[in-house]
Amino acid sequence: LRVGGESLPQVEEFNQPAPARWFDRKKYVTINFWVQRPKDVQVDIQQDKMILCCKNCTDDMIYNELPFFDKVQIHDSRERIYERTIHILLRKVKPDIAWPRLQKDEAKVNLCPSWISVDFDNWRDWENEEDEGKEEYDRYVDMIREMADSNKGEAPDMDDLSDVSAQFCSYVRLRFLSSLLKKTTPFIQQ
């Protein structure tokens, strides 16, 4: 197997997989591999699977091979290496279709490797987001209508405003009117 002109070592040479957490979005699937200070990182993203191999801070060899639930766009998928994680962003070939699991084979779900888990902190049920937004909007509109229709009593008495606030309002009105006059005066003189 070759990545960027370099060949990846054989599986037998590796002794442990990196733990990974994943979550699904409309257009992307995100996988975070937890590796302390990764080095010599090689990531091979193919349409139907990915392979990650690297070394961690204690020079342990890390190897993960992961067949995907569905196809991904190779050239629009990315990896980013951080101090404690390797972040993989996979662009789906079929956006707007939820991945119920990360791996392709449903039979293997019960035998899912222990190093894969769902990132519930970032998980969102995005399939119903539009409907939830419409429901929230409808509730808001109903609340506004109810407030407008209900009799809240008489309008509050404004006589208790101080003279200062009344003077300020008069000043603002005068400034506004004078600015309007300045804008319209050249047209009146012609």
C-alpha positions in Angstrom: 0.0 0.0 0.0 1.4 3.4 -1.0 0.5 6.9 0.3 2.1 9.9 -1.4 4.9 7.8 -2.9 5.7 6.1 0.4 4.6 2.6 1.2 2.8 1.9 4.5 4.3 -0.9 6.6 2.5 -4.2 6.8 -0.2 -4.8 9.5 1.8 -7.4 11.3 4.4 -4.8 12.3 1.9 -2.8 14.4 0.8 -3.6 17.9 -2.2 -1.3 18.7 -5.0 0.8 17.2 -5.7 4.3 18.2 -9.0 4.9 20.0 -11.4 6.9 17.8 -14.6 8.8 18.2 -16.8 9.7 15.3 -19.9 11.8 14.5 -22.1 12.4 11.5 -23.2 15.7 9.8 -25.2 16.4 6.6 -22.2 16.6 4.3 -19.3 15.3 6.4 -18.3 12.5 8.8 -15.7 13.4 11.4 -13.4 11.0 13.1 -10.9 11.9 15.9 -8.2 9.5 16.6 -6.7 9.9 20.0 -2.9 9.7 19.8 -0.5 11.5 22.1 2.1 13.6 20.1 1.6 11.7 16.8 4.6 11.5 14.5 5.4 9.9 11.1 1.6 10.1 10.4 0.4 8.5 7.2 -3.3 8.7 6.3 -4.7 6.9 3.2 -8.3 7.9 2.5 -9.9 5.8 -0.1 -13.5 5.9 -1.4 -14.6 3.0 0.8 -12.1 2.9 3.6 -9.2 4.6 5.3 -5.9 3.5 6.9 -4.1 5.5 9.5 -0.6 4.5 10.7 1.8 6.6 12.9 3.8 6.5 16.1 2.8 8.0 19.4 4.9 9.8 22.0 6.4 6.5 23.3 7.2 5.3 19.7 4.5 2.6 19.8 3.3 1.8 16.3 -0.4 2.7 15.7 -2.5 1.2 12.9 -6.2 1.6 12.2 -8.0 0.3 9.1 -11.6 1.3 8.8 -14.1 0.4 6.1 -16.8 3.1 5.7 -20.5 2.8 5.8 -20.8 4.6 2.4 -18.4 6.1 -0.1 -16.5 9.4 0.5 -15.0 12.0 -1.8 -11.3 11.4 -1.6 -10.1 14.8 -2.9 -12.5 16.8 -0.6 -11.6 14.8 2.6 -8.9 16.1 4.9 -6.8 15.2 7.9 -5.3 17.5 10.5 -2.7 16.6 13.1 -2.9 18.1 16.5 -0.9 17.6 19.7 -3.3 14.9 21.0 -5.5 13.9 18.1 -5.6 13.3 14.4 -8.7 14.9 13.0 -10.2 13.3 9.9 -13.0 15.1 8.0 -14.6 12.9 5.3 -16.9 14.4 2.7 -19.8 12.2 1.9 -20.5 11.3 -1.8 -24.2 11.3 -0.9 -24.9 14.3 1.3 -28.0 14.6 3.4 -28.0 10.8 4.1 -27.3 9.9 7.7 -24.8 7.2 8.5 -26.3 5.0 11.2 -22.9 3.5 11.8 -19.3 4.2 10.7 -18.5 0.8 9.3 -20.0 -0.7 6.2 -20.8 -4.3 7.3 -23.9 -4.4 9.5 -23.0 -7.8 10.7 -19.8 -6.4 12.2 -21.7 -3.8 14.2 -22.0 -6.3 17.1 -18.3 -7.1 16.6 -17.3 -3.5 16.3 -13.7 -2.9 17.4 -13.4 -1.6 20.9 -11.4 1.4 19.7 -14.4 3.0 17.8 -17.1 4.9 19.7 -19.7 7.6 19.0 -18.8 11.1 20.0 -22.1 12.0 21.7 -20.7 15.4 22.7 -20.8 16.4 19.0 -23.6 14.2 17.8 -26.7 15.9 16.4 -29.8 14.4 14.9 -29.6 16.7 11.9 -32.2 14.8 9.9 -35.1 16.6 11.7 -33.4 20.0 12.1 -35.6 21.8 9.5 -38.8 20.4 11.0 -37.7 21.4 14.5 -36.8 24.9 13.4 -40.2 25.3 11.7 -42.0 24.0 14.9 -40.1 26.6 17.0 -41.0 29.4 14.5 -44.6 28.3 14.6 -44.6 28.4 18.4 -43.1 31.9 18.3 -45.7 33.2 15.8 -48.5 31.7 17.9 -47.1 33.3 21.1 -46.9 36.8 19.3 -50.5 36.4 18.0 -51.7 35.4 21.5 -50.0 38.4 23.1 -51.6 40.7 20.4 -55.0 39.2 20.8 -55.1 39.1 24.5 -56.4 42.2 26.4 -53.5 43.4 28.5 -55.4 46.3 30.0 -54.9 50.0 29.3 -51.7 51.5 28.0 -49.4 52.6 30.7 -49.5 56.2 31.9 -46.5 58.1 30.6 -47.0 61.3 32.7 -44.3 60.2 35.1 -41.4 60.8 32.7 -39.1 63.5 34.0 -38.6 66.8 32.3 -35.1 65.8 31.3 -36.3 62.9 29.2 -39.0 65.1 27.6 -36.3 67.7 26.8 -34.1 65.0 25.3 -36.9 63.7 23.1 -37.6 67.3 21.9 -33.9 67.8 21.1 -33.7 64.5 19.1 -36.9 65.5 17.1 -35.4 68.9 16.3 -32.1 67.4 15.1 -33.9 64.9 12.9 -36.1 67.6 11.4 -33.2 69.9 10.8 -31.3 67.1 9.0 -34.3 66.5 6.8 -34.5 70.2 6.0 -30.8 70.4 5.0 -31.3 67.4 2.7 -34.4 68.9 1.0 -33.4 72.6 0.9 -31.3 72.4 -2.3 -34.2 71.0 -4.2 -36.6 73.6 -2.9 -34.3 76.5 -4.0 -34.1 75.3 -7.6 
